[in-house]
């Protein structure tokens, strides 16, 4: 499972059992303050989908310094690990939302519909990159 962490929306993607392809699953809307709802929903998905690995997008800066967003993603990952017992793997997610937005635009998805799925597609990109890297 991959998570595109954001302070308002969290995109979730999962892979097939053979770990070949990633698919967007859900966008979790939350207030960015109280993480209990988002953590609980992710724990439900992890149980339902029998998730064994969690990949969280790490919003790294291009200059290599740690951003506030990166710190928040790592804190969220720690909270999730406490809840489900699976240590997350962090992957660079720079530009995944931009790539996802461009992809959706070229496939004719826009406006409200794009907002609903862009984070799922970003999570899909993060997960597919991870699957491809671990398979090589």
Secondary structure, DSSP 4 states (H G I P E B T S, - for coil): -EEE--SSEEEEEEE-TTS--EEEEEEEE--SS-THHHHHHHHHHHHHTT----EEEE---TTSPPPHHHHHHHHHHHHHHHHH----EEEE-TTHHHHHHHHHHHTT--HHHHHHHHHHHHHHHHHHHHHHHHH-
